């Protein structure tokens, strides 16, 4: 292993060991969870469920499964199996061991579908339900292929052989090997995922005909008008799935597997007219390679980081049409392709996605990651110092990562002592991602079933709420809001760590149990017009003992309501499916679970200023003066020039005055200036 991979592995195992000491379960299970989370963040799959199952088929063959997930939008079943060492100097994985482990997962699949493997376990066992669920999905007619992911904290041997081809009847079964080096590369990626690399000549036998847009040297990008063969487009989606759809437009496809009627009819009756009838694709790449054919035409032969930011429905429809046996040989799709500069790549992709989606309207929540809400969180997180978490420690920041991998990129820019000092100020344990924010806020707002449906679905639902709330009053997302968000992160992570240490905890459902526990506690507090003392939690930078005592008590009461699944409500009675249902949340809300008097003695009124409730504009303006916002607004307007002359004058006064005591007219003008700034993009 090279130095960077060794460092990554050491850091990962050290973090897992620390979590183990905090009561977060077996080391091997934690590794599976962390590796799957990395693959989920890299969009290898959209969700996963830890299961850790080992058994034997009726013929005596070993079967193994450590996690699984379904991707209904593209019909893919993902099976995850692990090889874990944990040693300081791990041996490389050789071909035979890799094949044997992949085969154990493949036998689990075959046994579930064709060999009644479920009967090897009692009906109350998780393995029985997982086998039944795999059987249902594989025989539903919706499954297109299966992928087996081998994950390991060991490196692959230098001469690893090929994994034998596998199939489930007519469906292919692909093997993907993710050793510690490949996990390290994905984790280190600036965009948080292993970048897609496409060799059109090598993979498909032809380049993509292209016409350069003829932009001048001052342009921030280069662009081409292209003709994409329908077979290649469908094959790209088959190979990469949702990874080629810009991550904030993925929800556009949802679970809809139907081919668009117009596209279907054109393919059947007039495939040669597809180019004329269809609005085409808008695509971005981080790099590309072009060549000139013998006839003098330009074609694209290689592309890096390809993302379809408009045309998701066309792409998926062609894919499903090909799976249904349609002939795409005559189908051509027009494509506008832009190569973007590395600096500002993410924002540029978000903006292109935002403005290009006109053929099929994409909801605002689908483009949520580029919303000013996230820019506001980023701005506040860089300016808000948290109190010391313990005696002898200093102030730190809760670092909000607006673009995936942003924390690592910023850390790499710091050299030597400066880097170590920056990391002390911005500890990794206090990084907040977009999916973290959506999970914490949706949990406390009483949507545990949506949170349990997976990160992508949850952030889409959360986006709809925030977009509406931002339109009504963007000023509400202020420093107090950010501090409350950090407190919710503290509480959630503390409960995540505490539950596995309880003697009554059966294993495998930490996140759903945490989510439902905090949701029912929050629901009961709302009924009483009270909430946690966020001011106290912010000062302590840890969850109070009385809160943790109550959370573990409530979790023990919630657990049986999650485990005892009504047979008529959930197919195969799988816990991971039950917790996604609104019926599950209704059942817990209607239960007899109540908060204890000892806990309620420590909460605060929902109207208490310390708890972050709404305050008057006079008080709010005073806060904005204290935290330097008026100076920032003045500096921002010096560049953007959006305020009226009267608004500029009053903001200039607020930025410079040593005593902030505005009278009625000036106070009103400040409010008008602040709102105008927010509407025009000030964060």
C-alpha positions as CSV (number, residue, x, y, z in Angstrom):
1,X,0.0,0.0,0.0
2,X,1.2,3.5,-0.7
3,X,1.6,6.1,2.0
4,X,-1.8,7.8,1.3
5,X,-3.7,4.6,1.4
6,X,-1.9,3.5,4.6
7,X,-2.8,6.8,6.2
8,X,-6.4,6.5,5.1
9,X,-6.7,3.0,6.4
10,X,-5.1,3.9,9.8
11,X,-7.4,6.9,10.2
12,X,-10.5,4.9,9.3
13,X,-9.7,2.0,11.7
14,X,-8.8,4.5,14.4
15,X,-12.2,6.2,14.0
16,X,-13.9,2.8,14.1
17,X,-12.0,1.8,17.3
18,X,-13.1,5.1,18.9
19,X,-16.7,4.3,18.0
20,X,-16.3,0.8,19.3
21,X,-15.2,2.3,22.7
22,X,-18.3,4.5,22.6
23,X,-20.5,1.4,22.1
24,X,-21.1,1.4,18.4
25,X,-20.9,-2.4,17.9
26,X,-18.4,-4.8,16.5
27,X,-15.4,-3.5,14.5
28,X,-16.1,-5.5,11.4
29,X,-19.8,-4.3,11.3
30,X,-18.7,-0.7,11.7
31,X,-16.2,-1.2,8.8
32,X,-19.1,-2.5,6.6
33,X,-21.2,0.5,7.6
34,X,-18.4,3.0,6.9
35,X,-17.5,1.4,3.6
36,X,-21.1,1.3,2.4
37,X,-21.6,4.9,3.5
38,X,-18.6,5.8,1.3
39,X,-20.1,4.0,-1.7
40,X,-23.5,5.5,-1.1
41,X,-21.9,9.0,-1.0
42,X,-20.1,8.1,-4.2
43,X,-23.5,7.1,-5.7
44,X,-22.6,3.5,-6.4
45,X,-26.0,2.7,-4.8
46,X,-28.8,4.8,-3.3
47,X,-29.3,3.0,-0.1
48,X,-28.0,0.0,1.9
49,X,-29.1,-2.1,4.9
50,X,-26.6,-3.9,7.2
51,X,-27.5,-7.5,7.8
52,X,-24.2,-9.6,8.4
53,X,-25.5,-13.1,7.6
54,X,-23.6,-16.4,7.3
55,X,-25.1,-19.8,6.6
56,X,-25.1,-22.8,4.4
57,X,-27.2,-24.0,1.5
58,X,-29.0,-27.4,1.5
59,X,-25.9,-28.7,-0.4
60,X,-23.6,-27.4,2.3
61,X,-22.1,-24.5,0.5
62,X,-21.2,-21.4,2.6
63,X,-23.3,-18.3,1.9
64,X,-22.5,-14.8,3.2
65,X,-24.1,-11.4,3.1
66,X,-23.1,-8.3,5.0
67,X,-25.4,-5.7,3.5
68,X,-27.9,-5.3,0.7
69,X,-30.0,-2.7,-1.1
70,X,-32.5,-2.2,-3.9
71,X,-32.5,0.4,-6.6
72,X,-36.0,0.4,-8.0
73,X,-35.4,3.3,-10.4
74,X,-33.0,1.2,-12.5
75,X,-34.0,-2.3,-11.3
76,X,-30.7,-3.2,-9.7
77,X,-30.2,-5.5,-6.7
78,X,-27.0,-4.7,-4.7
79,X,-25.4,-7.4,-2.5
80,X,-22.4,-6.4,-0.3
81,X,-20.0,-8.9,1.2
82,X,-16.8,-8.1,3.1
83,X,-13.3,-9.3,3.9
84,X,-12.1,-7.6,7.1
85,X,-8.7,-7.9,8.7
86,X,-8.2,-5.0,11.2
87,X,-4.5,-5.9,11.5
88,X,-1.7,-3.4,11.4
89,X,-0.1,-5.0,8.3
90,X,-2.7,-6.8,6.3
91,X,-1.9,-9.3,3.6
92,X,-3.1,-8.6,0.1
93,X,-6.3,-10.3,-1.2
94,X,-5.4,-13.0,-3.6
95,X,-7.6,-14.2,-6.5
96,X,-8.9,-17.4,-4.8
97,X,-10.0,-15.6,-1.7
98,X,-11.8,-12.9,-3.7
99,X,-13.5,-15.4,-5.9
100,X,-14.6,-17.5,-2.8
101,X,-16.1,-14.5,-1.1
102,X,-17.9,-13.3,-4.1
103,X,-19.2,-16.8,-4.7
104,X,-20.6,-16.9,-1.1
105,X,-22.7,-13.8,-1.9
106,X,-23.7,-15.2,-5.3
107,X,-24.9,-18.4,-3.6
108,X,-27.0,-16.3,-1.2
109,X,-28.7,-14.8,-4.3
110,X,-29.2,-18.1,-6.1
111,X,-30.3,-19.8,-2.9
112,X,-32.8,-17.0,-2.1
113,X,-34.4,-17.2,-5.6
114,X,-34.1,-20.9,-6.6
115,X,-33.3,-23.0,-3.5
116,X,-35.6,-21.9,-0.6
117,X,-32.6,-20.6,1.3
118,X,-35.0,-18.7,3.6
119,X,-36.1,-21.9,5.2
120,X,-32.6,-22.3,6.7
121,X,-33.6,-19.7,9.3
122,X,-36.6,-19.3,11.5
123,X,-39.3,-16.9,10.2
124,X,-38.4,-14.5,13.1
125,X,-34.8,-14.2,11.9
126,X,-33.7,-11.3,9.7
127,X,-32.0,-13.6,7.2
128,X,-35.4,-15.3,6.5
129,X,-36.9,-11.9,5.7
130,X,-33.9,-10.8,3.6
131,X,-34.1,-14.0,1.5
132,X,-37.8,-13.5,0.9
133,X,-37.3,-9.9,-0.1
134,X,-34.6,-10.8,-2.6
135,X,-36.9,-13.5,-4.0
136,X,-39.7,-11.1,-4.4
137,X,-37.6,-8.5,-6.2
138,X,-35.8,-10.9,-8.4
139,X,-39.1,-12.6,-9.6
140,X,-41.1,-9.4,-9.9
141,X,-40.1,-8.7,-13.5
142,X,-38.6,-5.3,-12.4
143,X,-35.1,-6.5,-11.7
144,X,-32.6,-5.9,-14.5
145,X,-29.3,-7.1,-12.9
146,X,-27.6,-7.8,-9.6
147,X,-24.3,-6.3,-8.5
148,X,-22.1,-8.0,-5.9
149,X,-19.7,-5.6,-4.1
150,X,-16.7,-7.0,-2.3
151,X,-15.4,-4.5,0.2
152,X,-12.2,-4.9,2.3
153,X,-9.8,-3.1,4.5
154,X,-7.0,-5.1,2.8
155,X,-5.4,-4.3,-0.6
156,X,-6.0,-6.4,-3.7
157,X,-3.0,-8.4,-4.8
158,X,-1.0,-7.1,-7.7
159,X,-2.0,-10.0,-10.0
160,X,-5.6,-10.4,-9.0
161,X,-7.4,-12.6,-11.6
162,X,-10.7,-12.2,-13.2
163,X,-13.9,-13.1,-11.3
164,X,-15.8,-15.7,-13.3
165,X,-18.9,-14.4,-15.1
166,X,-22.2,-15.0,-13.2
167,X,-25.8,-14.9,-14.1
168,X,-29.3,-15.3,-12.6
169,X,-31.1,-16.9,-15.5
170,X,-31.1,-14.2,-18.3
171,X,-30.0,-11.5,-15.9
172,X,-26.3,-10.6,-15.5
173,X,-24.6,-10.5,-12.1
174,X,-21.7,-8.1,-11.9
175,X,-18.8,-8.3,-9.4
176,X,-17.2,-5.0,-8.2
177,X,-14.1,-5.2,-6.0
178,X,-13.5,-2.3,-3.6
179,X,-10.4,-2.8,-1.6
180,X,-8.9,-0.3,0.8
181,X,-7.0,1.5,-2.0
182,X,-10.1,2.1,-4.1
183,X,-12.1,3.2,-1.1
184,X,-9.3,5.7,-0.3
185,X,-9.4,7.1,-3.8
186,X,-13.2,7.6,-3.7
187,X,-12.9,9.2,-0.2
188,X,-10.2,11.5,-1.5
189,X,-12.1,12.6,-4.6
190,X,-12.9,16.3,-4.6
191,X,-16.5,15.5,-5.6
192,X,-16.8,12.5,-3.2
193,X,-17.3,9.8,-5.8
194,X,-15.1,7.8,-8.2
195,X,-15.2,9.9,-11.3
196,X,-16.7,8.2,-14.4
197,X,-14.2,7.6,-17.2
198,X,-15.5,6.6,-20.6
199,X,-13.5,5.4,-23.6
200,X,-16.0,5.6,-26.4
201,X,-13.7,4.0,-29.0
202,X,-12.5,1.2,-26.6
203,X,-15.9,0.5,-25.0
204,X,-18.3,1.1,-27.8
205,X,-16.2,0.9,-31.0
206,X,-17.1,4.5,-32.1
207,X,-16.6,8.1,-31.1
208,X,-19.3,10.7,-30.7
209,X,-19.7,13.1,-33.7
210,X,-19.2,16.6,-32.5
211,X,-19.2,20.2,-33.7
212,X,-17.2,22.7,-31.6
213,X,-19.3,25.8,-30.6
214,X,-16.4,28.1,-31.6
215,X,-16.1,30.0,-28.3
216,X,-13.2,32.4,-27.8
217,X,-10.3,31.9,-25.4
218,X,-11.9,34.1,-22.7
219,X,-14.8,31.6,-22.3
220,X,-15.0,29.8,-19.0
221,X,-15.8,26.5,-20.8
222,X,-15.7,24.8,-24.1
223,X,-18.8,23.4,-25.7
224,X,-19.8,21.0,-28.5
225,X,-23.0,20.0,-30.3
226,X,-23.0,16.2,-30.5
227,X,-25.0,13.3,-31.9
228,X,-25.3,10.5,-29.3
229,X,-26.3,7.0,-30.5
230,X,-29.3,5.7,-28.6
231,X,-27.6,2.3,-28.0
232,X,-24.6,4.0,-26.3
233,X,-26.8,6.2,-24.2
234,X,-28.8,3.2,-22.9
235,X,-25.6,1.3,-22.3
236,X,-24.1,4.2,-20.3
237,X,-27.1,4.1,-18.0
238,X,-26.9,0.3,-17.7
239,X,-23.2,0.6,-16.7
240,X,-23.3,3.6,-14.4
241,X,-26.9,3.9,-13.3
242,X,-27.9,7.1,-11.6
243,X,-24.3,8.1,-11.3
244,X,-24.4,9.7,-14.7
245,X,-27.5,11.8,-13.8
246,X,-26.4,15.0,-12.0
247,X,-26.9,14.2,-8.3
248,X,-29.4,16.8,-7.7
249,X,-31.7,15.7,-10.5
250,X,-31.7,12.0,-9.6
251,X,-35.0,12.4,-7.8
252,X,-36.4,13.4,-11.2
253,X,-36.6,9.7,-12.1
254,X,-38.0,8.6,-8.8
255,X,-39.2,5.0,-8.9
256,X,-41.0,5.5,-12.2
257,X,-39.8,2.7,-14.6
258,X,-42.3,3.5,-17.3
259,X,-41.0,4.5,-20.7
260,X,-42.3,7.9,-21.8
261,X,-45.2,7.3,-24.2
262,X,-43.9,9.6,-26.9
263,X,-40.4,8.2,-26.7
264,X,-41.8,4.6,-26.8
265,X,-44.0,5.3,-29.9
266,X,-41.1,7.0,-31.7
267,X,-38.8,4.1,-31.1
268,X,-41.4,1.6,-32.3
269,X,-42.7,3.4,-35.4
270,X,-40.2,6.1,-36.5
271,X,-36.8,5.5,-34.8
272,X,-35.1,7.5,-37.5
273,X,-37.1,10.6,-36.5
274,X,-36.0,10.4,-32.8
275,X,-33.4,13.1,-33.4
276,X,-36.0,15.5,-34.8
277,X,-38.7,14.8,-32.2
278,X,-36.6,14.8,-29.0
279,X,-35.2,17.9,-27.2
280,X,-32.0,16.1,-26.4
281,X,-29.5,16.1,-23.6
282,X,-27.4,18.7,-21.7
283,X,-24.2,17.1,-20.5
284,X,-21.2,18.3,-18.6
285,X,-17.7,16.7,-18.3
286,X,-14.6,17.6,-16.3
287,X,-12.3,16.6,-19.1
288,X,-12.5,15.1,-22.6
289,X,-10.4,14.0,-25.6
290,X,-11.3,14.8,-29.2
291,X,-9.8,13.6,-32.4
292,X,-10.3,14.2,-36.1
293,X,-11.5,11.4,-38.4
294,X,-10.0,10.6,-41.8
295,X,-12.9,12.4,-43.3
296,X,-12.0,15.6,-41.4
297,X,-14.8,15.4,-38.8
298,X,-14.4,16.0,-35.1
299,X,-15.5,13.3,-32.6
300,X,-15.2,12.8,-28.9
301,X,-13.3,9.7,-28.0
302,X,-12.9,9.9,-24.2
303,X,-14.7,11.8,-21.4
304,X,-14.1,12.2,-17.7
305,X,-16.8,13.0,-15.1
306,X,-19.7,12.8,-17.5
307,X,-23.0,14.1,-15.9
308,X,-26.4,14.3,-17.7
309,X,-27.9,17.5,-16.2
310,X,-30.9,17.6,-18.5
311,X,-32.4,14.6,-20.3
312,X,-32.9,12.1,-17.4
313,X,-36.2,11.0,-18.7
314,X,-34.9,10.4,-22.2
315,X,-31.9,8.4,-20.9
316,X,-34.0,6.2,-18.6
317,X,-36.7,5.7,-21.2
318,X,-34.2,4.5,-23.8
319,X,-32.6,2.2,-21.2
320,X,-36.0,0.6,-20.3
321,X,-36.9,0.4,-23.9
322,X,-33.7,-1.5,-24.6
323,X,-34.5,-3.9,-21.7
324,X,-37.9,-4.5,-23.3
325,X,-36.2,-5.6,-26.5
326,X,-36.5,-2.4,-28.6
327,X,-34.1,-1.8,-31.4
328,X,-32.1,1.4,-30.8
329,X,-29.7,1.0,-33.7
330,X,-31.4,3.9,-35.6
331,X,-32.0,6.1,-32.6
332,X,-29.9,9.3,-32.4
333,X,-30.1,11.9,-29.6
334,X,-28.8,15.5,-29.9
335,X,-26.5,16.5,-27.1
336,X,-25.0,19.7,-25.9
337,X,-21.8,18.9,-24.1
338,X,-19.7,21.4,-22.0
339,X,-16.3,20.9,-20.5
340,X,-16.2,23.0,-17.3
341,X,-13.2,24.3,-15.4
342,X,-12.2,22.5,-12.2
343,X,-12.5,25.7,-10.2
344,X,-16.2,26.2,-9.5
345,X,-17.2,22.9,-11.2
346,X,-19.9,21.9,-8.8
347,X,-21.7,25.4,-8.8
348,X,-21.5,25.5,-12.6
349,X,-23.1,22.0,-12.9
350,X,-25.9,23.0,-10.5
351,X,-26.6,26.2,-12.5
352,X,-26.6,24.4,-15.8
353,X,-29.0,21.8,-14.3
354,X,-31.2,24.6,-13.0
355,X,-31.5,26.6,-16.3
356,X,-31.3,23.7,-18.8
357,X,-34.3,21.7,-17.5
358,X,-37.1,23.1,-19.7
359,X,-38.2,20.0,-21.7
360,X,-39.5,18.2,-18.7
361,X,-39.9,20.4,-15.7
362,X,-37.8,19.4,-12.7
363,X,-39.1,20.3,-9.3
364,X,-37.2,22.8,-7.2
365,X,-36.4,20.1,-4.7
366,X,-34.6,18.1,-7.3
367,X,-32.2,21.0,-7.8
368,X,-32.0,21.7,-4.1
369,X,-28.2,21.3,-3.5
370,X,-27.6,24.6,-5.4
371,X,-30.1,26.5,-3.3
372,X,-29.0,29.6,-1.3
373,X,-30.1,27.8,1.9
374,X,-26.9,25.7,1.7
375,X,-24.8,28.8,0.9
376,X,-26.2,30.5,4.0
377,X,-25.3,27.5,6.1
378,X,-21.8,27.5,4.7
379,X,-21.4,31.2,5.4
380,X,-22.6,30.9,9.0
381,X,-20.6,27.8,9.7
382,X,-17.4,29.6,8.8
383,X,-18.1,32.5,11.2
384,X,-19.7,30.8,14.2
385,X,-17.3,29.5,16.8
386,X,-18.6,26.9,19.2
387,X,-17.7,26.9,22.9
388,X,-15.0,24.4,24.1
389,X,-16.4,20.9,24.5
390,X,-14.2,20.1,27.5
391,X,-11.9,21.7,30.0
392,X,-8.6,22.6,28.3
393,X,-10.0,22.6,24.8
394,X,-10.4,25.6,22.6
395,X,-13.2,27.0,20.4
396,X,-14.0,25.2,17.2
397,X,-16.2,25.4,14.2
398,X,-19.0,23.1,12.9
399,X,-17.9,22.8,9.3
400,X,-20.7,22.7,6.8
401,X,-19.6,20.9,3.6
402,X,-21.7,22.5,0.8
403,X,-19.9,20.5,-1.9
404,X,-18.9,16.9,-1.4
405,X,-15.3,16.5,-0.4
406,X,-15.0,20.2,0.4
407,X,-13.5,19.5,3.8
408,X,-10.6,17.4,2.4
409,X,-10.0,19.9,-0.4
410,X,-9.7,22.8,2.1
411,X,-7.5,20.8,4.4
412,X,-5.1,19.9,1.6
413,X,-4.6,23.5,0.8
414,X,-3.2,24.1,4.2
415,X,0.5,23.1,4.6
416,X,2.4,21.9,7.7
417,X,1.5,23.7,11.0
418,X,-1.2,25.7,9.3
419,X,-3.0,22.5,8.3
420,X,-2.8,21.0,11.8
421,X,-4.1,24.3,13.3
422,X,-6.9,24.4,10.8
423,X,-7.9,20.8,11.6
424,X,-7.9,21.6,15.3
425,X,-10.3,24.5,14.6
426,X,-12.4,22.4,12.2
427,X,-12.4,18.8,13.7
428,X,-13.6,16.1,11.4
429,X,-16.1,14.9,13.9
430,X,-17.9,18.3,13.5
431,X,-18.3,18.1,9.7
432,X,-22.0,18.5,8.6
433,X,-23.0,17.3,5.1
434,X,-26.2,18.1,3.2
435,X,-27.6,14.6,3.9
436,X,-26.7,15.1,7.6
437,X,-28.7,18.3,7.7
438,X,-31.7,16.7,6.0
439,X,-31.6,13.7,8.4
440,X,-31.4,15.8,11.6
441,X,-34.0,18.4,10.6
442,X,-36.5,15.8,9.2
443,X,-36.1,13.6,12.3
444,X,-36.9,16.4,14.8
445,X,-39.6,17.7,12.5
446,X,-41.5,14.4,12.8
447,X,-40.7,12.6,9.5
448,X,-38.8,9.4,10.6
449,X,-40.4,7.3,7.9
450,X,-39.1,9.6,5.2
451,X,-35.6,9.7,6.8
452,X,-35.6,5.9,6.9
453,X,-36.4,5.8,3.1
454,X,-32.8,6.7,2.3
455,X,-30.7,9.8,1.9
456,X,-31.8,10.7,-1.6
457,X,-35.6,10.5,-0.9
458,X,-35.2,12.3,2.4
459,X,-33.2,15.2,0.9
460,X,-35.7,15.6,-1.9
461,X,-38.6,15.8,0.6
462,X,-36.6,18.1,2.9
463,X,-35.9,20.4,-0.1
464,X,-39.5,21.0,-0.8
465,X,-40.0,22.2,2.8
466,X,-36.9,24.4,2.9
467,X,-37.7,26.0,-0.5
468,X,-41.1,27.0,0.7
469,X,-39.8,28.2,4.1
470,X,-37.0,30.2,2.4
471,X,-39.6,31.9,0.1
472,X,-41.7,32.9,3.1
473,X,-38.9,34.2,5.3
474,X,-35.2,33.6,4.4
475,X,-34.1,35.5,7.5
476,X,-35.2,32.7,9.8
477,X,-32.2,30.7,8.7
478,X,-29.7,32.6,10.8
479,X,-27.0,31.9,13.4
480,X,-29.6,30.7,16.0
481,X,-30.9,28.3,13.4
482,X,-27.4,27.0,12.6
483,X,-26.6,26.5,16.3
484,X,-29.8,24.6,16.8
485,X,-28.9,22.4,13.8
486,X,-25.5,21.7,15.4
487,X,-27.3,20.8,18.7
488,X,-29.5,18.4,16.8
489,X,-26.4,16.8,15.3
490,X,-24.9,16.4,18.8
491,X,-28.1,14.7,20.1
492,X,-28.6,12.4,17.1
493,X,-24.9,11.3,17.0
494,X,-24.9,10.7,20.8
495,X,-28.1,8.5,20.6
496,X,-26.5,6.6,17.6
497,X,-23.6,5.8,19.8
498,X,-25.5,4.9,23.0
499,X,-28.1,2.5,21.6
500,X,-25.7,-0.4,20.6
501,X,-24.3,-0.4,24.2
502,X,-27.8,-1.3,25.6
503,X,-28.2,-4.9,26.7
504,X,-31.7,-5.0,25.2
505,X,-30.6,-3.9,21.7
506,X,-30.8,-6.8,19.1
507,X,-28.4,-5.2,16.5
508,X,-28.7,-4.0,12.9
509,X,-31.2,-1.2,13.1
510,X,-29.4,1.7,14.9
511,X,-30.3,4.5,12.5
512,X,-34.0,3.7,12.3
513,X,-34.3,3.2,16.0
514,X,-32.4,6.5,16.7
515,X,-34.6,8.4,14.2
516,X,-37.9,7.1,15.5
517,X,-36.8,7.7,19.2
518,X,-35.9,11.3,18.6
519,X,-38.9,11.9,16.4
520,X,-41.4,10.6,19.1
521,X,-39.6,12.6,21.8
522,X,-39.8,15.7,19.6
523,X,-43.5,15.0,18.8
524,X,-44.4,14.7,22.5
525,X,-42.5,17.9,23.3
526,X,-44.4,19.8,20.5
527,X,-47.6,18.7,22.1
528,X,-46.5,20.3,25.3
529,X,-45.1,23.5,23.6
530,X,-41.6,22.7,24.9
531,X,-38.3,21.7,23.3
532,X,-34.7,20.7,24.3
533,X,-32.7,23.4,25.9
534,X,-30.6,24.1,22.8
535,X,-28.8,27.0,24.5
536,X,-27.5,24.6,27.2
537,X,-26.5,22.0,24.6
538,X,-24.6,24.6,22.5
539,X,-22.7,25.7,25.6
540,X,-21.9,22.1,26.7
541,X,-21.2,20.9,23.1
542,X,-22.5,17.5,24.3
543,X,-25.8,15.8,25.0
544,X,-26.9,16.3,28.7
545,X,-27.1,13.1,30.8
546,X,-30.8,13.6,31.5
547,X,-31.4,13.7,27.7
548,X,-29.5,10.5,27.1
549,X,-31.2,8.7,29.9
550,X,-34.6,9.6,28.5
551,X,-33.6,8.7,24.9
552,X,-32.4,5.2,25.9
553,X,-35.6,4.7,28.0
554,X,-37.8,5.8,25.1
555,X,-35.8,3.7,22.5
556,X,-36.4,0.6,24.5
557,X,-40.2,1.2,24.2
558,X,-39.9,2.1,20.5
559,X,-37.9,-1.1,19.6
560,X,-40.8,-3.6,19.8
561,X,-43.0,-1.3,17.7
562,X,-40.4,-1.5,15.0
563,X,-39.7,-5.2,15.3
564,X,-43.3,-6.5,15.6
565,X,-44.4,-5.9,12.0
566,X,-48.1,-6.2,11.1
567,X,-48.1,-9.0,8.5
568,X,-50.8,-7.4,6.4
569,X,-48.8,-4.1,6.0
570,X,-45.4,-5.2,4.9
571,X,-44.4,-7.8,2.4
572,X,-42.0,-10.4,3.9
573,X,-42.1,-8.4,7.2
574,X,-38.7,-6.8,6.7
575,X,-37.8,-4.2,9.3
576,X,-36.0,-2.0,6.8
577,X,-39.1,-1.8,4.7
578,X,-41.5,-1.4,7.6
579,X,-39.7,1.7,9.0
580,X,-40.2,3.5,5.6
581,X,-44.0,3.3,5.9
582,X,-46.1,6.1,7.3
583,X,-48.1,3.4,9.0
584,X,-45.1,2.7,11.2
585,X,-44.8,6.3,12.3
586,X,-48.6,6.5,12.9
587,X,-48.4,3.4,15.1
588,X,-45.6,4.9,17.2
589,X,-47.3,8.3,17.5
590,X,-50.5,6.6,18.7
591,X,-48.7,4.5,21.2
592,X,-48.7,5.1,25.0
593,X,-45.0,6.3,25.0
594,X,-44.8,9.4,27.2
595,X,-41.9,11.6,28.4
596,X,-40.9,11.3,32.0
597,X,-41.4,14.1,34.6
598,X,-37.6,14.0,35.3
599,X,-36.9,14.8,31.6
600,X,-39.6,17.5,31.3
601,X,-38.1,19.3,34.3
602,X,-35.1,20.2,32.1
603,X,-36.8,21.3,28.8
604,X,-37.6,24.9,28.0
605,X,-40.7,26.6,26.6
606,X,-41.0,26.7,22.8
607,X,-41.4,30.5,23.2
608,X,-38.2,30.9,25.2
609,X,-35.6,33.1,23.3
610,X,-32.9,30.7,24.5
611,X,-34.6,28.0,22.5
612,X,-34.3,30.0,19.3
613,X,-37.9,31.3,18.8
614,X,-38.7,34.3,16.6
615,X,-37.6,37.7,17.9
616,X,-38.5,41.3,17.0
617,X,-36.8,43.0,14.0
618,X,-35.2,45.5,16.4
619,X,-33.5,42.6,18.3
620,X,-32.7,40.8,15.0
621,X,-31.0,43.9,13.6
622,X,-29.0,44.3,16.8
623,X,-27.8,40.7,16.3
624,X,-26.8,41.4,12.7
625,X,-24.8,44.3,13.9
626,X,-23.1,42.3,16.6
627,X,-22.0,39.5,14.3
628,X,-20.8,41.8,11.5
629,X,-23.6,41.1,9.0
630,X,-24.2,44.7,8.1
631,X,-20.5,45.1,7.2
632,X,-20.7,42.0,5.0
633,X,-23.9,43.3,3.4
634,X,-22.1,46.6,2.6
635,X,-19.1,44.8,1.1
636,X,-21.4,42.6,-0.9
637,X,-23.3,45.5,-2.3
638,X,-20.1,47.3,-3.3
639,X,-19.7,44.5,-5.8
640,X,-23.3,43.6,-6.7
641,X,-24.8,47.1,-6.5
642,X,-28.4,45.9,-5.7
643,X,-29.5,48.3,-3.0
644,X,-31.2,51.6,-3.5
645,X,-29.3,54.8,-2.6
646,X,-31.3,55.1,0.6
647,X,-30.7,51.5,1.6
648,X,-26.9,51.8,0.8
649,X,-26.7,54.9,3.1
650,X,-28.4,53.2,6.1
651,X,-26.4,50.0,5.6
652,X,-23.2,52.1,5.5
653,X,-24.2,53.7,8.8
654,X,-25.0,50.2,10.4
655,X,-21.6,48.9,9.2
656,X,-19.6,51.8,10.8
657,X,-21.5,52.9,13.9
658,X,-20.0,52.1,17.3
659,X,-23.4,52.3,19.0
660,X,-26.3,50.5,17.4
661,X,-29.6,52.3,18.3
662,X,-31.6,53.0,15.1
663,X,-34.9,54.9,15.3
664,X,-38.1,53.8,13.5
665,X,-37.4,55.1,10.0
666,X,-33.8,53.9,9.9
667,X,-34.8,50.6,11.4
668,X,-37.4,50.1,8.7
669,X,-34.9,51.0,5.9
670,X,-32.5,48.4,7.4
671,X,-35.2,45.7,7.1
672,X,-35.9,46.7,3.5
673,X,-32.2,46.6,2.7
674,X,-31.7,43.2,4.4
675,X,-34.7,41.6,2.6
676,X,-33.6,43.1,-0.8
677,X,-30.1,41.7,-0.3
678,X,-31.4,38.2,0.5
679,X,-33.7,38.3,-2.6
680,X,-30.7,39.2,-4.8
681,X,-28.4,36.5,-3.5
682,X,-26.7,37.8,-0.3
683,X,-26.0,35.0,2.2
